[in-house]
Amino acid sequence: MAQPEIGTGTTVVFSAATGFLAAPLSVEHSGIERASVDTTHLGTSAARTYKAGDLYDPGEVTVALAFDPTVSPPIVGTPTGTLTITYAVAGVWSASAFVTGFRVTAALEERVEAEITFKLSGALTVT
């Protein structure tokens, strides 16, 4: 049985925004989905039937990070690049991506944080 992984040490790099993701706090992947294609027809009895679609949607990745207000947010610059997530113990996930959302939170006596959402596009590579 595999040992549980710990997130500490995970890094995130977006090729279109050098240095912006230098201090990630968390990484959340929405999941991978595949369409189900309805194959039901007039001769089908009892229940609908389906088959798996040929293509999958690699999902979205949301990264929370310590915000540096001196660096331009990646949604302003080049919109498309490669998003690479390197997990602390083992495993690298990468895919083409573009930024779909960016927000900043600043609260009294707390760290200023940003949240960036990336839409993954095309095949997800896992090594």
Buried (B, 14 or more C-beta within 10 A) or exposed (E): EEEEEEEEEBBBBBBBBEEBBEBBEEBEBBEEEEEEEEEEEEEEEEEEEEEEEEEEBBBBBBBBBEBEEEBEBBBEEEEEBEBBBBBEEEEEBBBBBBBEEEEEEEEEEEEEBBBBBBBBBEEBEEE
